[in-house]
Amino acid sequence: MYDYFSGKLVFKAPTHVILEVGGIGYYVHISLTTYSLIKDQENCKLFISFQVREDAHTLFGFATEGERHLFNHLISVSGIGPNTGRMMLSSITPEEIQSAIINGQVAVIQKIKGIGPKTAQRVILELQDKLKKQGDHALLPLPPTTLSVPDEALSALVMLGFQKNQVEKTLASLVQTGEAQTVEELIKSALKKL
């Protein structure tokens, strides 16, 4: 629902901040990792994880997209709620948590307050493959991918319901003749031939 809030830090504590955005003050729970990154700032941008329960709607904010990404992975594990996820990210750095999960270091995860041996094993079991697939750079924000003009046109035409192999052939012939230069021109020309 929310991706990030950017505004003035009205109040800062190691567990939460009040971030004023457009005249509205949002109470946002944060980890110690995030606190250490924003404690000297007057204005900041927090990446948000919005958690809804029967009795509460809670905002959790993170200084980096990578930390939010790891938080969302952690709370997807059965038995780990948002407060436990925040406690994990406050106890050790996101990089240490990720490394411990990937390398199967139960003892490192178990040192975190509130995490027993079974929960530590469950975290590793459920997240190890996901984090291994993402590689060492899982905590770094992914650069925005830019598609080439033909790829963008292909994507648009497939979304419109055309068969991918048919669209690929049509676009290839249009690119060879050099008829269309922009994505819009390529799509219009392809629509005439499809």
LOMILO-576831 format. One record per residue: x, y, z of N, C-alpha, C, CB in turn. Coordinates in pm, whole numbers, plus 32768, in hexadecimal, padded with zeros to 4 digits. Glycine has a CB too. Example, Ala and Ser with C-alpha at 12.3 -4.5 7.8 and 13.67 -1.06 7.14 Angstrom:
2
85277DC7830C84CE7E3E830C85287EB6830C846B7E418389
85057F1F82C485577F9682CA850A8003831385807FC4823C
! end
This chain:
194
80527F8980008000800080008056807E80007FA380008078
80BA8084805A811780F4805D81A080BF8034811C813780EA
81EA810E7FE5827180E57FC282D4812E801D828F81037F2E
82C981B18027832181FC807F82DD827D80A983A88219803B
830D82B5811882E5833A81458364838E8148829E833681D2
83588409811983C88465811D839884E5815F84028480808E
83D8850B81CC83AB85818212840785AA82838322856C8247
83D185FB82DD841D8633834D841085D883C683ED86C3836F
848085BB84058480856C8480845F85C884F5850985238495
83E585BC852883B88610859683EA85D8861A831F861A8597
83F185538624841D8510869E846B8493867983A484EC86FA
84DA847B86C1852B840386A7854683BB872A85B184288661
853183388729855682E2879885908264875A84DB82C287F8
85DA821487A68615819A876D85AD8134873B866C815887D4
852F8141876684CA80DF873C8463811786DC848380A987B3
8453819C86D983F081D6867E84118268865F836281CC86BC
83D3829885F683DE832585D18353835A85B1843E83388556
834783DE85B682CF841D858182FF846C85088285847A85EC
82CC8446849482F784818416828584D583DE8323841383B0
829E855783CF823685AF839A823E85B283028243863D83D6
81D2858982C381CA85878230814A85D0820881CC84F381F8
815A863F81C680E5868A8197808986B68208809786378136
80C286DD827A8071870C82E98037869E83418004876082B6
805386218321802285B083708099856D83B37FD385488318
808C8554843680F78512848080DE847D84878103854C850D
8138842E844F812C839C84508186836184BD8152836083C5
814E830A850E819882C2857581CF82458531813D829E85F2
8251823F8522829081D284D782F28188853182D882098458
82DF8103853E833B80B0858B83BA809B853982F9802785B1
842D80A1857A84AC808F85328505802E858084F58117851D
856A7FFA853B85CF7FA4857A86437FFC85A886007F348518
86997FC585FC871080108626876D802B85B0875C7FC28693
876E7FD0854F87C07FE484D787948062848F87B67F688479
87118071847C86DC80E9843B86F781648490864580DA8420
86E38159851286FB81CA856D878A81FD856086DE81A185FF
87E981A1855A887581CB854F8892821284CB88D18151855D
884481F384638859823383E1881582BB83D6882681D98373
87A982D28425875E834F8417876983AD848F86CD832F83FF
87B1838684F787AC83D3857487DF8462856687FD838D85DC
8833848085058867850784F4881C8558848A88F9850184D0
87B2851E8454876A856083E686EF85AB8419874184FA837D
86CF861A83D68652866283F385E486318398866586F983E3
86078615831C85A885E182BA85DB855A828D859586438241
858084FF827385AD847D82418541843881EF85D8842482B5
856983CF81B18510837A8162851482F081A4853C837580C9
849E82BD81C7849682378203844481DD81A88457823C8291
847B8168818B84348103813D83D680BB819D8496809E80F5
835880B0817682EE808781D382BF7FF781BB827880E581C8
82A77FB1822982617F31822781E57F46827D82BD7EB9825D
81727F3F823F80F27F59828280B77ED482AF808D7FA58224
80A77EC4833180787E45836A7FEB7E5783A380D87E1383D9
7F8F7E0083787F057E0883A47EE27D8D83F67EA57E16832C
7EAE7DA4846F7E797D3984C37DEC7D6084EB7ED47D208541
7DA77D04852A7D1F7D2285567D197D9E85AE7CE67CAB85A1
7D7A7DA986097D757E14866C7DD17E8A864F7D967DDC86F0
7E1C7E8885E27E7A7EF785C97EA57EFE85377EF47EE88621
7EBC7F79850B7EFB7F9484897F7D7FDA84AB7E9E7FED8428
7FEE7F9B848A806F7FCB84B780CE7FE5844380AD7F678517
81198052844D817D807483E882088054841F8174810A83BF
8257800B83CF82E37FF083F183358033838483027F5583FB
8399808383AF83E980CE834F847A80A1835183E18162836C
84BA80A882DC8544807B82CD859180E08279854A7FEF828C
860E80F7829F86628158825A8689812981CE86DE817582AB
868A80A581B986B0806F81348647800D8102873A802A813A
863E8001808085E27F9F8044860D7F11806985DD7FAE7FAB
86907EFB807286C27E77809386967E48811C87587E75808B
86987EA2817D866C7E7D820485D77E5C8205868B7EEE8269
85887EAC81BC84F87E8F81B484E07E08817184AE7F008167
852C7DEE810A851F7D7180C0853A7CF9811D857F7D6F8047
85A47D03816C85C67C9981CA855B7C8C823686507CB3820A
85287CFD826884BD7CFD82CC84437CB1829784967D8E82F1
841D7CCE821A83A87C8A81DF83C17BF481D183877CC68156
843D7BCC81B3845F7B3D81B084517B01823B84EF7B28817B
84877B46829F84857B11832783F77AFC835A84D07B6E8385
839F7B5E834383177B50837782C27AEF832782D37BD7837A
82F77ABF82B682AE7A59826A82C079CF82AA82DD7A5681D7
832079C38305833A7944834A82D4793483BA83CC793F8382
829878BF83C1823678A18429827578B484B3820078108419
822F78FD850A82607913859182AF799385A282B578A185B9
82C879DA853383107A5A853D82B27AC9851183947A5A84E6
828D7B1C857182387B8E8555828A7C0A853D81D57BA585C7
82477C79851F82907CF5850482EA7D238577822E7D6284E4
82BB7D1585F3830E7D428663838B7CEB867482BD7D4186E5
837C7C69865C83F07C10866484507C2D85F183C47B7B8660
84197C46857A846C7C6B850784BC7CE9852284167C7F848B
847A7D4B855F84C07DC88582852B7DAE85EB845B7E3285B5
850C7D56864D856E7D3486B585E97CF38676852E7CD5871E
85D17C9B861386417C5A85CF869A7CC0858A860E7BF28568
865B7D1F854386A77D8584FB86E87DEB8558864D7DCC8498
86BA7DF185D586F67E4B8638876B7E08867F868E7E78869E
87677D82868787CE7D3986D188517D2C8684879B7CAF86F6
88467D08860588BD7CFD85AF889D7D3E852988E97C68859C
89027D5E84DC88EC7DA6845E88A67D4C83F889727DD98425
885F7D8A839A881F7D3C833088817CE282E687D97D9982CE
88FC7D1582D189617CC6828989867C4982D889DF7D1B826E
89927C57835F89B27BE483B389417B7D83B489D07C118442
88C57BAF83B788517B5383B588507B07833187CB7BA183C8
88617B4F82C4885E7B0F824188CD7AA78235886C7B7781D1
89457ACA826189B77A6F825C899C79F382B18A377AB6828B
89657A06832A89487996838388E079388345891679C8840B
887D797083028815791E82C3885078D0824E879E79778293
8899791581F888D378D481828934786581AA891B793A8129
8984787E821489E9781D823E89B677B982A68A6078648275
893477C182C788F977618323892F776A83B1890E76D782F0
895077E183DE898977F48464891A780884CB89E9786C8466
88E3779A84FC8874779D855C889C77EA85DA8849770E8580
891777D78609894478168685893D78AE867E89D377EC86A4
895C78E8860A8959797B85FB88C979AD8607899779A58572
886D796A85C387E0799285C787A8797D8653878D7942855F
87D179128694879F78ED871887CA7950878587CF7861873C
88377999876F886779FB87D188067A7087E088F17A2E87A9
87B17A85877A87547AF6877C86E87ADE87E587157B0C86F0
86CD7B438837866A7B3888A185E27B0E8868865D7BBD88EE
85A67AA988A385227A7B887885257A11880C84D37AEE8848
859A79EC87DD85A67986877585E2790887B285FD79B886FE
8593789E87B585C2781E87EA85FF77CA877C855077D3882C
86317752879E867276FE873A861476D286C986AC7684877D
859776B386EB853976878682851876F8862184B7765286C2
8502776F865884E377E18601855C780385AA84BA785D8656
85D377FE85E3864D781A8596865A77B7852286CA781385F1
86407737853E864876D184D585DE76E9846A863876438511
85657711849584F8772A8436851A779F83DB847577458481
855478098414857C787E83C585DF7854835885BB78EC8420
86437808838086A977DB8320866B777F82B8871B77938369
8619772182E385DB76C1828885857708821F8587765C82D7
8533776A824D84D677AB81F185167817819A846677E7823F
8581785781CA85B878C98180863C78AE813985CB793B81DE
86807842815B87067829812587057826808C873D77A5815B
86AA77D7805286A677CD7FBF868178527F7E864377607F95
861F78997FB985F5791A7F80866A797C7F7D858179577FD2
86B279857FED872179E57FF3879879B97F9F874D79F98084
87AE79357F94881C79047F3E880179287EAD882E786B7F4D
8783791A7E82875F793A7DF7877779CE7DD986CC79157DDC
875E7A227E3E87717AB17E2A88037AD97E2D87247AFF7E93
88577A847E6688E67A9E7E6889107B027ED289127ACF7DE2
898F7B297ECB89C97B837F2E898C7C0E7F2D8A5D7B8E7F17
894C7C307EBF891A7CB87EB088877CC57ED289307CE67E23
884E7C637F1C87BF7C677F3F879C7CE37F9087997BEA7F8D
87FA7D157FDE87DD7D8A803187F37E0D7FE888337D8780AD
882C7E087F7288417E827F2587C87E987ECC88C37E7B7ED2
87997F137EBE87287F2B7E65874F7F097DD686F87FBD7E6F
86F37ECA7D91870E7EA57D0687077F217CAE86A97E387CD5
87647F2E7C51875C7FA27BF886E17F947B9F87DE7FAF7BA2
86A180037B7E862C7FF97B2786577FC17A9F85E780827B16
860D7F607A7086317F2279F185F57F75798085FF7E8F79EA
86487F90791D86177FD878A986127F777834867080547888
859D7F6F77F9858A7F13778885AE7F5B770784F87EDF7782
85DB7F0C76A685F37F477623856C7F6775E486487EE675C8
856C7FB9757C84F07FE1753A84A27F667509850E803F74C4
84E27F0574C384967E907496845F7E3B750C84EF7E39743D
84AE7E30757784817DE275EB84097E23762F84F37DD17650
840C7EA77638839C7EEF7674831E7EE1761F83C07F847687
832F7EE9759C82BE7ED8754182887E49754A82E87EF874AE
82E27DE7755282BA7D5A755F82677D4875DE83367CFE7562
82977D7D764C82517D7276CC81C57DAD76C382A17DB7773B
81BB7E23768781387E66767B80D87E157624814A7EF27640
81097DE275B580B27D97755980857D11759580FA7D7F74D5
80DD7CD175E080B87C537623804C7C6F768C81347C0F7664
805B7CE076D37FF47D0577367F6E7D2276F580227D807786
7F737D4E76787EF77D68762F7EB57CE775FE7F137DC575BA
7EFA7C76760D7EBD7BF675ED7EF17BB075707E2D7C0975DD
7F577BE975307F907BA974B97FF17B3A74E27FD87C117461
80017AD5748B805C7A6774A580EC7A98749B804279F27442
813D7A6E74FB81C67A9F750382197A7F7486820A7A64757D
82127A037456826479DF73E182397A2C7364825A794873C6
81B97A45735681867A9172E481B77B2372ED80EB7A8C72DE
81B07B5C736381DC7BE6737882727BF3735F81B97C157408
82C07B91739083527B95737E83767B9A72EA83947B1B73C0
83357B46729783507B447206832E7BCA71C783007AD471C1
82B97C0071EB828F7C8171B282EF7CF171D982007CA371E2
83147CF4725883717D5D728683F97D4F724483807D58731D
84287CD3723584AA7CBD71F484AA7CF5716684CC7C2771F3
843E7CDD711D84387D11709484317DA9709283C07CD6704A
83EA7DE370F283E17E7670F884677EB4711D83767EA0715E
84B17E75717685337EA971A085967EA2712C85697E5B721A
858F7E3470DE85EA7E24706B85D27E8F700285DA7D9A702D
85537EAE6FE885347F136F82854E7FA06FB584A27F066F54
85557FAF703A85708032707584FB8092706B85E780707032
84828059705A840B80AE704C83F1810070CA83918059702C
83F980C2713E83D1810471BA844B811E7213836880AF7206
844B818F725584BB81B472AC849781B1734084EC823D7287
842081E2736383F781E773EF83A0816E741083AD826B740F
8388815A7492833280EC74BF82A680FD7484832C80E7755A
82728179748881EB8193745681E0817473C181C382257471
824481A173758243818772E3824B80F272C882B881D0729D
829E80AD731382AE801D7300822B7FD37320831F7FE77359
81E97FF9738B816A7FB973B081007FD47346813A7FEB743A
80F5805273188091807472B380AA802672328094810C7296
81278020720881477FD6718D812A7F41719E81DC7FEA7167
814B7F0B721281337E7B722B809F7E5E722E81757E4F72B0
804F7EB772687FBD7EA2726E7F817E9B71E17F7A7F1272BE
7FB97EE671837F867EE270F97FA37E5B70B87FC67F5370A5
80127E1A70E0803C7D9C70A080087D2070E980D37D967099
7FDD7D2E71667FB17CBA71B47F217C9671957FC37CD47249
! end
